[in-house]
Amino acid sequence: MSTEQTVRLTVGQALVRFLAHQWSERDGERRQLFAGCFGIFGHGNVAGIGQGLLQAHREAVDAGYDGAEHGPDELPYLLARNEQGMVHAAVSYARTMDRLQVFACTASIGPGSTNMLTGAALATVDRIPVLLLPSDTFATRIPDPVLQQLEGPGTPDVTVNDAFRPVSRYFDRIVRPEQLLSSAPAAMRVLTDPAETGAVTLCLPQDVQAEAFDWPVEFFRDRVWHVARPVPEPAALARAVELIRSAKRPLVVAGGGAVYSQASEALRAFASATGIPVADTQAGKGAINWDHPCAVGGVGATGADSANALAAAADVVIGIGTRWTDFTTASHTAFRNRDVRFVNINVAAFDAAKHAGEMVVADAREALVALNTALDGWGTTQEYRDEVAALVGDWQRVTDECYHRGHGPLPAQTEVFGALNELMSDDDILINAAGSMPGDLQALWRARTPTQYHLEYGFSCMGYEIPAAMGAKMAAPESEVVAIVGDGTYQMLPQELTTIVSEGLKVIVVLLQNHGFASIGALSESRGSERFGTRYRMRNPATGQLDGDLVPLDLVRNAESFGAQVLVAQGMDGFRAAFKEAVAADRTTVVYIETDLVGPNPPASGWWDVPVSGVSTLASTQRARAEYERDRTPQRHYL
């Protein structure tokens, strides 16, 4: 191959240049696929990918580009503080961008790379694209064993990075430069596939990263990846329409796919035309505005009474972009009509086939438009619509009570949520992930837009919220991004506050201090384990247990030490004033408030299967086992 057709670069330099020239397109809108690269450098990537990022930047500066405008071969670089945190930030960014733009994440060999495993699992479970570039051991094996290398006596080709295989949608180890020519485009295909996306992992041995190679110039041309909107197959659509027309008590369950496909307008039109009530999952909340006449709230284990009452009696359930997790189905107890049938609209055939449903493998927006046309003139009865309205009205009164209970001496966390729901605008973004908060929020939050409610509940990963706030803010700089965290979650991953500050971003973190794990404490109590090990207490010399005084942890000073402004709120009036001050501020602010560890929480109408010990000497466990046997009676496969 002549020199005019090739360029000599290292693998690290070539990968940076290749990524900078990838684009995504949907509905005629084209954007760069990669917004940048998060990284923490160590041996393994500092002289490979790190050098490639630096060289691309220097070449851009030499060509006349400044910091506000990146060169065509350059990837913006962000220094994170925790490898798991940077993957969470990348996932949040991609989710906020409806999966049309992503980040790469690079980490050093050994623990730096394996720290990304939790983030990879979250991305793949939640079907959110992120590119992971973990450094790996020497391909030549000359210096084996290198620092932080896993040695196996049975095979020399396994490294710690093989742990990424089961949590990645695409995995490869690049042991020769030429492999990148086929593997890099294959990775892009998965990142831009709405059905198959998730974590994509390219392991990069540290010697290969620095190896020079003559690359075809064609490898670095702009490449546009067109994100498909598959339309329903006519026969599948006809079967779905026939089943829906037979329904007396239909119910729609809107999942994350309804949001990522930007199907909100089509969903509202479909609901208005047919009168079919619409419930939502954690990922689907906001797909239909809460005050639409057909919106009935969250469904499942942590759902609203209104949605769960309709689910229990529904004869046809139309899932739109949902993968039917155990929380959505209340561990297969939510849909209790023995004759219930399912219609599953999903870009992934794997999900469309669940519950023996009528499969409509299609983009949510395109399927809703087609269904609306095919069902023209058909609708639910006025009697059913009146029942839906009455149930929703009853639940809205419950919500108002939870939002304004006046609980004391410490407020319930539902009061904090109520204040936020009233103070945040339609374009602001609420972020949460784990503990008792997602349950309260799914039941109570009144989402007005598909972007306002950002709950990571597929993996329910404590520590997601603060780095996710960074990712969401980068994707939506004009929005107020509010991360709600408990003291347990905060202690797991607060480091990215420093990254947020160093990048000059402004987010609001609402930190609820209740000195324990509220969700697991309540679950422990209800399952007969008496909140064992769920409070933050000192070891008591008299009992030998963690039931002494409160742990003297100062979260206020801790947050300040990361560079954030901290406002301490006393009671709900103080919280409202502090939150308004945080909105007016031009810097990242933590609003700290103490809340009651034991609630009260919203009334529950759903169930979640958490088995209780089958035999015990504890009376509390014996009672819980009897309740468990009773409550799982309706559980069944939806066949």
C-alpha positions as CSV (number, residue, x, y, z in Angstrom):
1,M,0.0,0.0,0.0
2,S,1.5,3.4,-1.0
3,T,2.4,5.9,1.7
4,E,-0.3,8.3,0.3
5,Q,-2.9,5.7,1.4
6,T,-1.6,5.1,4.9
7,V,-0.7,7.1,8.0
8,R,1.7,5.8,10.6
9,L,0.2,6.0,14.1
10,T,0.2,4.0,17.3
11,V,-2.9,2.0,18.2
12,G,-3.7,4.5,20.9
13,Q,-3.4,7.4,18.5
14,A,-5.3,5.6,15.8
15,L,-8.2,4.7,18.1
16,V,-8.6,8.3,19.3
17,R,-8.6,9.6,15.7
18,F,-11.1,6.9,14.6
19,L,-13.5,7.7,17.5
20,A,-13.4,11.4,16.7
21,H,-14.7,10.7,13.2
22,Q,-17.8,8.6,14.1
23,W,-21.3,10.1,13.8
24,S,-24.8,9.1,14.7
25,E,-28.0,10.0,12.8
26,R,-31.7,9.6,13.5
27,D,-34.6,11.5,11.9
28,G,-32.2,13.5,9.8
29,E,-30.3,14.9,12.8
30,R,-26.6,14.1,12.7
31,R,-24.2,14.5,15.7
32,Q,-20.8,13.3,16.7
33,L,-21.1,9.9,18.3
34,F,-18.5,10.5,20.9
35,A,-18.8,13.6,23.2
36,G,-15.4,12.8,24.7
37,C,-13.3,10.5,26.8
38,F,-13.3,10.1,30.6
39,G,-10.1,8.7,31.9
40,I,-7.9,8.0,34.9
41,F,-4.3,7.3,33.8
42,G,-1.9,4.8,35.2
43,H,0.6,2.3,33.8
44,G,-1.1,0.6,30.9
45,N,-2.8,3.6,29.4
46,V,-0.8,6.8,30.3
47,A,1.7,6.2,27.4
48,G,-0.9,4.7,25.1
49,I,-4.5,6.1,25.0
50,G,-3.3,9.0,27.2
51,Q,-0.5,9.9,24.8
52,G,-3.0,9.6,21.9
53,L,-5.4,12.0,23.5
54,L,-2.6,14.5,24.2
55,Q,-1.2,14.3,20.7
56,A,-4.6,14.9,19.1
57,H,-5.1,17.9,21.3
58,R,-1.6,19.4,20.5
59,E,-2.1,18.8,16.8
60,A,-5.5,20.6,17.0
61,V,-3.9,23.6,18.8
62,D,-1.1,23.7,16.2
63,A,-3.8,23.8,13.5
64,G,-5.4,26.8,15.0
65,Y,-8.2,25.2,17.1
66,D,-8.8,26.5,20.6
67,G,-10.4,25.0,23.7
68,A,-13.9,26.0,22.6
69,E,-13.6,24.3,19.3
70,H,-12.0,20.9,19.1
71,G,-10.0,19.6,16.2
72,P,-11.5,17.1,13.8
73,D,-9.2,14.3,15.1
74,E,-9.5,15.2,18.8
75,L,-11.6,13.8,21.6
76,P,-12.3,16.1,24.6
77,Y,-10.8,14.6,27.8
78,L,-12.2,14.7,31.3
79,L,-10.3,13.6,34.4
80,A,-12.5,11.6,36.7
81,R,-11.8,10.6,40.3
82,N,-13.2,7.1,40.4
83,E,-13.4,4.6,37.5
84,Q,-16.9,3.4,38.4
85,G,-18.0,7.0,38.7
86,M,-16.8,7.9,35.3
87,V,-18.7,5.1,33.7
88,H,-21.9,6.2,35.6
89,A,-21.3,9.7,34.3
90,A,-21.0,8.4,30.7
91,V,-24.1,6.3,31.1
92,S,-26.1,9.3,32.4
93,Y,-24.9,11.4,29.5
94,A,-25.9,8.8,26.9
95,R,-29.3,8.3,28.6
96,T,-30.0,12.1,28.6
97,M,-29.0,12.2,24.9
98,D,-31.6,9.4,24.2
99,R,-28.6,7.0,23.5
100,L,-27.5,9.0,20.4
101,Q,-24.2,10.3,21.8
102,V,-21.8,8.5,24.1
103,F,-18.5,8.7,26.0
104,A,-15.5,6.5,26.0
105,C,-13.8,5.6,29.4
106,T,-10.2,4.6,29.7
107,A,-8.5,3.1,32.8
108,S,-5.2,1.7,33.8
109,I,-4.3,-2.0,34.1
110,G,-5.6,-4.1,36.9
111,P,-7.7,-2.4,39.6
112,G,-8.2,0.7,37.6
113,S,-9.9,-1.3,34.8
114,T,-11.8,-3.7,37.0
115,N,-13.2,-0.7,38.9
116,M,-15.3,-0.1,35.8
117,L,-17.0,-3.5,36.1
118,T,-20.0,-2.2,38.1
119,G,-20.6,0.6,35.6
120,A,-20.4,-1.9,32.7
121,A,-23.0,-4.1,34.4
122,L,-25.3,-1.1,34.9
123,A,-24.9,0.0,31.3
124,T,-25.7,-3.4,29.9
125,V,-28.6,-4.1,32.3
126,D,-30.1,-0.7,31.4
127,R,-29.3,-0.9,27.7
128,I,-27.3,2.3,27.7
129,P,-24.3,2.6,25.4
130,V,-20.8,3.3,26.8
131,L,-17.3,2.4,25.3
132,L,-14.9,1.0,27.8
133,L,-11.2,0.9,27.1
134,P,-9.5,-1.1,29.9
135,S,-5.8,-1.5,29.7
136,D,-4.5,-5.1,29.7
137,T,-1.3,-7.1,30.2
138,F,1.5,-7.4,27.6
139,A,0.5,-9.2,24.4
140,T,4.1,-10.2,23.9
141,R,4.2,-11.8,27.4
142,I,7.9,-10.9,27.6
143,P,7.8,-9.1,31.0
144,D,5.2,-11.5,32.5
145,P,4.1,-11.3,35.2
146,V,3.7,-7.6,35.1
147,L,2.5,-5.5,38.0
148,Q,-1.2,-6.3,38.8
149,Q,-1.4,-9.3,36.4
150,L,-3.6,-12.2,37.1
151,E,-1.7,-15.4,36.7
152,G,-3.6,-18.7,36.0
153,P,-1.6,-21.9,35.9
154,G,-4.0,-23.4,33.4
155,T,-4.0,-20.8,30.7
156,P,-1.9,-17.6,30.1
157,D,-4.5,-15.7,28.0
158,V,-7.0,-14.9,30.8
159,T,-6.7,-11.6,32.5
160,V,-8.9,-9.7,35.0
161,N,-10.5,-8.0,32.0
162,D,-12.2,-11.3,31.0
163,A,-14.6,-10.4,33.8
164,F,-16.0,-7.8,31.4
165,R,-17.2,-10.5,29.0
166,P,-20.6,-11.4,30.7
167,V,-21.4,-7.7,31.4
168,S,-20.6,-6.4,27.9
169,R,-22.7,-6.5,24.8
170,Y,-19.5,-6.6,22.7
171,F,-16.1,-7.7,23.9
172,D,-12.7,-8.0,22.2
173,R,-9.0,-7.9,23.2
174,I,-6.9,-6.2,20.6
175,V,-3.6,-8.1,20.6
176,R,-2.5,-6.9,17.1
177,P,-3.0,-3.5,15.5
178,E,-4.8,-5.0,12.5
179,Q,-7.6,-6.3,14.7
180,L,-8.8,-2.8,15.4
181,L,-9.7,-2.4,11.7
182,S,-12.6,-4.9,12.1
183,S,-13.3,-4.7,15.8
184,A,-13.7,-0.9,16.1
185,P,-16.5,-0.7,13.5
186,A,-18.1,-3.7,15.1
187,A,-18.1,-1.9,18.4
188,M,-19.7,1.2,16.8
189,R,-22.5,-1.0,15.4
190,V,-23.4,-2.2,18.9
191,L,-23.2,1.2,20.5
192,T,-25.7,2.6,18.0
193,D,-28.0,-0.4,17.9
194,P,-31.2,0.4,19.9
195,A,-31.9,-3.3,20.6
196,E,-28.4,-4.6,21.3
197,T,-26.7,-1.7,23.0
198,G,-25.0,-1.6,26.3
199,A,-21.4,-1.7,27.5
200,V,-18.9,-2.2,24.7
201,T,-15.4,-3.3,25.9
202,L,-12.2,-3.2,23.9
203,C,-9.3,-4.4,26.0
204,L,-6.0,-2.9,25.1
205,P,-2.7,-4.5,26.1
206,Q,-0.3,-1.8,27.1
207,D,2.4,-2.8,24.6
208,V,-0.2,-2.9,21.8
209,Q,-1.5,0.6,22.7
210,A,2.0,2.0,22.0
211,E,2.7,-0.1,18.9
212,A,3.1,1.8,15.6
213,F,1.3,0.6,12.4
214,D,0.6,1.9,8.9
215,W,-3.2,2.6,9.0
216,P,-5.3,2.9,5.9
217,V,-6.4,6.6,5.6
218,E,-9.9,5.3,4.8
219,F,-10.1,4.0,8.4
220,F,-10.4,7.6,9.6
221,R,-13.0,9.0,7.2
222,D,-16.2,10.3,8.7
223,R,-18.6,7.4,9.3
224,V,-22.3,7.9,10.0
225,W,-24.2,5.3,11.9
226,H,-27.9,5.5,11.2
227,V,-30.0,4.6,14.2
228,A,-32.9,2.7,12.8
229,R,-36.6,3.1,13.5
230,P,-38.0,-0.4,12.6
231,V,-41.6,-0.3,11.6
232,P,-44.1,-3.0,12.7
233,E,-44.4,-6.0,10.4
234,P,-48.0,-5.9,9.0
235,A,-49.1,-9.3,10.2
236,A,-47.8,-8.7,13.7
237,L,-49.5,-5.3,13.8
238,A,-52.8,-6.9,12.7
239,R,-52.6,-9.5,15.5
240,A,-51.9,-6.9,18.1
241,V,-54.8,-4.8,16.8
242,E,-57.2,-7.7,16.9
243,L,-56.3,-8.5,20.5
244,I,-56.6,-4.8,21.6
245,R,-60.0,-4.5,20.0
246,S,-61.2,-7.5,22.0
247,A,-60.2,-5.9,25.3
248,K,-62.7,-4.5,27.8
249,R,-60.0,-3.4,30.3
250,P,-56.8,-2.6,28.4
251,L,-53.8,-1.0,30.0
252,V,-50.6,0.4,28.6
253,V,-47.3,0.0,30.4
254,A,-44.8,2.6,29.1
255,G,-41.1,1.7,29.7
256,G,-37.8,3.3,28.9
257,G,-38.1,2.5,25.2
258,A,-41.0,4.9,24.9
259,V,-38.6,7.7,26.2
260,Y,-35.5,6.8,24.1
261,S,-37.5,6.6,20.9
262,Q,-39.0,10.0,21.7
263,A,-42.5,8.6,21.5
264,S,-44.2,10.9,24.0
265,E,-46.2,12.8,21.4
266,A,-47.3,9.6,19.8
267,L,-48.2,8.0,23.1
268,R,-50.3,11.0,24.2
269,A,-52.1,10.9,20.8
270,F,-52.7,7.1,21.1
271,A,-54.1,7.4,24.7
272,S,-56.3,10.4,23.8
273,A,-57.7,8.6,20.8
274,T,-58.4,5.2,22.4
275,G,-58.9,6.1,26.1
276,I,-56.5,3.3,27.2
277,P,-55.0,4.2,30.5
278,V,-51.2,4.5,30.6
279,A,-49.0,3.3,33.5
280,D,-45.3,3.7,33.6
281,T,-42.1,2.0,34.8
282,Q,-39.2,3.7,36.5
283,A,-37.5,4.2,33.1
284,G,-40.7,5.2,31.4
285,K,-42.0,7.8,33.8
286,G,-42.7,11.0,32.0
287,A,-43.2,9.3,28.7
288,I,-46.8,10.6,29.2
289,N,-47.3,13.7,31.3
290,W,-48.8,13.0,34.7
291,D,-51.8,15.2,34.3
292,H,-52.9,13.6,31.0
293,P,-56.4,12.2,31.5
294,C,-55.1,8.7,30.7
295,A,-52.0,8.8,32.9
296,V,-52.4,6.5,35.9
297,G,-48.9,6.5,37.5
298,G,-46.3,4.0,38.3
299,V,-47.1,0.3,38.2
300,G,-45.8,-2.7,40.1
301,A,-44.0,-3.3,43.4
302,T,-43.6,0.4,44.2
303,G,-46.4,1.7,42.0
304,A,-49.5,3.8,42.7
305,D,-52.7,2.3,43.9
306,S,-54.4,3.7,40.8
307,A,-52.1,1.8,38.3
308,N,-52.0,-1.3,40.4
309,A,-55.8,-1.6,40.7
310,L,-56.1,-1.3,36.9
311,A,-53.3,-3.8,36.4
312,A,-55.0,-6.4,38.6
313,A,-58.1,-6.4,36.5
314,A,-56.6,-5.7,33.0
315,D,-57.4,-8.2,30.3
316,V,-55.0,-6.9,27.7
317,V,-51.7,-5.3,28.7
318,I,-49.7,-3.4,26.1
319,G,-46.1,-3.1,27.0
320,I,-44.2,-0.3,25.1
321,G,-40.5,-0.4,25.4
322,T,-40.4,-2.3,28.7
323,R,-38.4,-5.4,29.6
324,W,-40.8,-6.4,32.4
325,T,-38.6,-6.5,35.4
326,D,-39.8,-7.9,38.7
327,F,-40.6,-4.5,40.1
328,T,-42.8,-3.8,37.1
329,T,-44.7,-7.1,37.4
330,A,-44.6,-7.0,41.2
331,S,-42.7,-10.3,41.0
332,H,-45.5,-11.7,38.7
333,T,-48.4,-10.7,41.0
334,A,-49.5,-7.4,39.5
335,F,-51.6,-8.7,36.6
336,R,-54.1,-11.0,38.3
337,N,-56.7,-11.6,35.7
338,R,-56.4,-15.3,34.8
339,D,-57.2,-14.5,31.2
340,V,-54.8,-11.5,30.8
341,R,-53.0,-11.3,27.4
342,F,-50.0,-9.2,26.5
343,V,-49.0,-7.2,23.5
344,N,-45.2,-6.4,23.6
345,I,-43.9,-3.5,21.5
346,N,-40.1,-3.5,21.6
347,V,-37.1,-3.1,19.3
348,A,-35.6,-6.2,21.0
349,A,-37.3,-9.5,20.1
350,F,-36.0,-10.9,23.3
351,D,-38.2,-8.5,25.3
352,A,-41.1,-8.6,22.8
353,A,-41.5,-12.4,23.4
354,K,-41.9,-12.2,27.2
355,H,-45.1,-13.3,28.9
356,A,-46.1,-15.2,25.7
357,G,-47.2,-11.8,24.3
358,E,-48.1,-10.8,20.8
359,M,-44.7,-9.7,19.5
360,V,-44.4,-6.4,17.7
361,V,-40.7,-5.9,17.1
362,A,-40.6,-2.2,16.2
363,D,-39.6,1.3,17.3
364,A,-42.0,2.5,20.0
365,R,-42.9,5.7,18.1
366,E,-43.5,4.0,14.8
367,A,-45.6,1.3,16.4
368,L,-47.8,3.8,18.3
369,V,-48.4,5.7,15.1
370,A,-49.4,2.5,13.3
371,L,-51.6,1.3,16.1
372,N,-53.4,4.6,16.3
373,T,-54.2,4.5,12.6
374,A,-55.3,0.8,12.7
375,L,-57.5,1.4,15.8
376,D,-59.2,4.5,14.3
377,G,-62.7,4.7,15.7
378,W,-62.2,2.2,18.5
379,G,-62.0,3.2,22.1
380,T,-62.7,2.1,25.7
381,T,-66.1,2.5,27.3
382,Q,-67.1,5.7,29.2
383,E,-67.7,3.5,32.2
384,Y,-64.0,2.3,32.1
385,R,-62.8,5.9,31.6
386,D,-64.8,7.1,34.6
387,E,-63.3,4.3,36.7
388,V,-59.8,5.3,35.7
389,A,-60.5,9.0,36.5
390,A,-61.8,8.1,40.0
391,L,-58.8,5.9,40.8
392,V,-56.4,8.6,39.7
393,G,-58.2,11.2,41.7
394,D,-58.0,9.1,44.8
395,W,-54.3,8.6,44.3
396,Q,-53.6,12.3,43.7
397,R,-55.2,13.0,47.1
398,V,-52.8,10.4,48.7
399,T,-49.9,12.1,46.9
400,D,-50.9,15.5,48.2
401,E,-51.0,14.1,51.7
402,C,-47.6,12.5,51.4
403,Y,-46.1,15.7,50.0
404,H,-47.6,17.9,52.8
405,R,-47.8,15.7,55.9
406,G,-46.2,18.1,58.4
407,H,-44.4,15.1,59.9
408,G,-42.1,15.9,62.9
409,P,-39.8,16.5,64.5
410,L,-37.9,15.4,61.4
411,P,-39.7,15.6,58.0
412,A,-40.5,12.5,56.0
413,Q,-38.5,12.2,52.8
414,T,-41.8,12.3,50.9
415,E,-42.1,16.0,52.0
416,V,-38.7,16.7,50.4
417,F,-39.9,15.1,47.2
418,G,-43.1,17.2,47.2
419,A,-41.1,20.4,47.6
420,L,-38.8,19.4,44.7
421,N,-41.7,18.4,42.5
422,E,-43.3,21.8,43.0
423,L,-40.0,23.8,42.8
424,M,-38.4,22.1,39.8
425,S,-39.4,23.2,36.2
426,D,-40.4,21.0,33.3
427,D,-36.9,21.0,31.8
428,D,-35.1,20.3,35.0
429,I,-33.7,16.8,35.7
430,L,-34.2,14.8,38.9
431,I,-31.7,12.0,39.4
432,N,-31.9,9.0,41.8
433,A,-31.0,5.4,41.9
434,A,-31.2,3.2,45.0
435,G,-32.7,2.8,48.4
436,S,-36.2,3.7,49.5
437,M,-36.3,6.8,47.4
438,P,-37.0,5.2,44.0
439,G,-40.1,3.5,45.5
440,D,-41.5,6.7,46.9
441,L,-40.6,8.6,43.7
442,Q,-42.2,6.1,41.3
443,A,-45.4,6.2,43.4
444,L,-45.5,9.9,43.9
445,W,-43.5,11.9,41.4
446,R,-45.5,14.0,39.0
447,A,-43.4,13.9,35.8
448,R,-44.3,16.5,33.3
449,T,-41.8,15.7,30.6
450,P,-39.8,12.6,29.5
451,T,-36.5,14.3,30.5
452,Q,-37.5,15.4,34.0
453,Y,-37.3,12.0,35.8
454,H,-34.0,10.1,35.6
455,L,-34.1,7.0,37.8
456,E,-31.5,4.3,37.4
457,Y,-33.4,1.3,38.8
458,G,-32.5,-1.5,36.4
459,F,-29.3,-2.1,38.4
460,S,-30.3,0.1,41.4
461,C,-26.7,1.1,41.9
462,M,-25.9,3.1,45.0
463,G,-23.4,5.8,44.2
464,Y,-24.8,6.4,40.7
465,E,-26.4,9.7,41.5
466,I,-23.5,12.2,41.8
467,P,-21.5,11.1,38.8
468,A,-24.9,10.8,36.9
469,A,-25.6,14.5,37.7
470,M,-22.4,15.4,36.0
471,G,-23.2,13.4,32.9
472,A,-26.7,14.8,32.7
473,K,-25.5,18.4,33.2
474,M,-23.0,18.0,30.3
475,A,-25.8,16.7,28.1
476,A,-28.3,19.4,29.2
477,P,-26.4,22.4,30.3
478,E,-29.4,24.7,30.4
479,S,-31.3,22.5,32.9
480,E,-31.1,22.4,36.6
481,V,-29.8,18.9,37.4
482,V,-30.8,17.7,40.9
483,A,-29.4,14.5,42.4
484,I,-31.1,13.2,45.5
485,V,-28.9,11.0,47.6
486,G,-29.2,9.4,51.1
487,D,-26.2,9.3,53.5
488,G,-25.6,5.7,52.6
489,T,-25.4,6.3,48.8
490,Y,-23.4,9.5,49.4
491,Q,-20.7,7.6,51.3
492,M,-20.2,5.1,48.5
493,L,-19.2,7.5,45.6
494,P,-19.0,11.2,46.4
495,Q,-15.6,11.8,44.7
496,E,-17.0,13.1,41.4
497,L,-18.1,16.2,43.2
498,T,-14.5,17.3,42.7
499,T,-14.7,16.5,39.0
500,I,-17.9,18.5,38.7
501,V,-16.3,21.4,40.4
502,S,-13.1,21.2,38.3
503,E,-15.1,21.2,35.1
504,G,-17.0,24.3,36.2
505,L,-20.4,22.6,36.1
506,K,-23.3,23.5,38.3
507,V,-25.4,20.8,39.8
508,I,-27.5,20.6,43.0
509,V,-27.2,17.6,45.3
510,V,-29.9,17.1,47.8
511,L,-28.4,15.1,50.7
512,L,-30.8,13.4,53.1
513,Q,-29.2,12.3,56.3
514,N,-31.1,9.7,58.3
515,H,-28.2,7.7,59.8
516,G,-28.9,4.4,58.1
517,F,-30.4,2.4,55.2
518,A,-34.1,3.3,55.1
519,S,-35.0,0.9,52.3
520,I,-33.1,-2.1,53.5
521,G,-34.1,-1.3,57.1
522,A,-37.8,-1.4,56.2
523,L,-37.3,-4.6,54.1
524,S,-35.4,-6.2,56.9
525,E,-38.1,-5.4,59.4
526,S,-40.9,-6.6,57.1
527,R,-39.0,-9.9,56.5
528,G,-38.4,-10.6,60.2
529,S,-34.8,-9.5,60.4
530,E,-35.6,-6.5,62.7
531,R,-33.5,-3.9,60.8
532,F,-30.3,-5.8,61.8
533,G,-27.2,-4.1,60.4
534,T,-29.0,-1.2,58.8
535,R,-28.3,1.8,61.1
536,Y,-25.1,3.8,61.3
537,R,-24.1,3.2,64.9
538,M,-20.9,2.8,66.9
539,R,-19.9,-0.6,68.1
540,N,-21.4,-0.9,71.6
541,P,-18.9,-2.6,74.0
542,A,-21.7,-3.7,76.3
543,T,-23.5,-5.7,73.5
544,G,-20.8,-6.2,71.0
545,Q,-23.2,-5.0,68.3
546,L,-23.5,-1.9,66.2
547,D,-26.2,-0.4,68.4
548,G,-24.2,2.3,70.2
549,D,-24.2,6.1,69.6
550,L,-24.5,7.6,66.2
551,V,-21.3,7.5,64.1
552,P,-19.8,11.0,64.3
553,L,-19.6,11.5,60.5
554,D,-19.8,15.1,59.3
555,L,-21.2,14.9,55.8
556,V,-21.4,18.7,55.6
557,R,-17.7,19.2,56.0
558,N,-17.0,16.2,53.8
559,A,-19.0,17.7,50.9
560,E,-17.3,21.1,51.4
561,S,-13.9,19.4,51.2
562,F,-14.7,18.2,47.7
563,G,-15.2,21.8,46.7
564,A,-19.0,22.2,46.9
565,Q,-21.0,24.8,48.6
566,V,-23.2,23.3,51.3
567,L,-26.4,24.7,52.7
568,V,-27.9,23.2,55.8
569,A,-31.7,23.2,55.9
570,Q,-33.8,23.0,59.1
571,G,-37.3,21.6,58.4
572,M,-39.3,22.0,55.2
573,D,-39.4,25.8,55.2
574,G,-35.7,25.9,55.6
575,F,-35.3,23.3,52.8
576,R,-37.4,25.3,50.3
577,A,-35.4,28.4,51.0
578,A,-32.1,26.5,50.7
579,F,-33.1,25.0,47.4
580,K,-34.1,28.3,46.0
581,E,-30.7,29.6,47.0
582,A,-29.0,26.7,45.3
583,V,-30.9,27.3,42.1
584,A,-29.8,31.0,42.2
585,A,-26.2,30.0,42.8
586,D,-23.6,29.7,40.0
587,R,-21.7,26.8,41.6
588,T,-22.4,23.2,42.6
589,T,-24.4,23.2,45.9
590,V,-25.2,20.5,48.3
591,V,-28.5,21.0,50.2
592,Y,-28.3,19.0,53.4
593,I,-31.4,18.1,55.5
594,E,-32.0,15.5,58.2
595,T,-35.1,13.2,57.7
596,D,-36.9,10.5,59.6
597,L,-35.3,7.1,58.9
598,V,-38.6,5.3,59.3
599,G,-40.8,7.4,57.1
600,P,-43.7,7.4,56.9
601,N,-43.7,6.3,53.3
602,P,-46.6,6.0,50.8
603,P,-49.1,3.2,51.2
604,A,-48.1,0.1,49.3
605,S,-50.3,-1.9,47.0
606,G,-47.6,-3.9,45.2
607,W,-45.5,-6.9,46.3
608,W,-41.8,-7.9,45.8
609,D,-40.6,-11.4,46.2
610,V,-37.9,-11.5,48.9
611,P,-37.9,-14.9,50.4
612,V,-38.0,-15.2,54.2
613,S,-36.1,-17.9,56.2
614,G,-38.1,-21.2,56.0
615,V,-37.2,-22.0,59.6
616,S,-36.2,-19.7,62.5
617,T,-36.2,-19.5,66.3
618,L,-37.1,-15.7,66.0
619,A,-40.8,-14.9,66.4
620,S,-40.4,-12.0,64.0
621,T,-39.1,-14.2,61.3
622,Q,-41.8,-16.8,61.9
623,R,-44.5,-14.1,61.5
624,A,-42.8,-12.8,58.3
625,R,-42.6,-16.3,56.8
626,A,-46.4,-16.8,57.3
627,E,-47.0,-13.5,55.6
628,Y,-44.7,-14.4,52.8
629,E,-46.5,-17.7,52.1
630,R,-49.8,-15.7,52.0
631,D,-48.6,-12.9,49.8
632,R,-47.0,-15.1,47.1
633,T,-50.3,-17.0,46.5
634,P,-51.2,-14.9,43.4
635,Q,-47.7,-15.4,41.9
636,R,-47.6,-17.1,38.5
637,H,-46.0,-17.3,35.1
638,Y,-47.8,-15.2,32.5
639,L,-48.4,-18.0,30.0
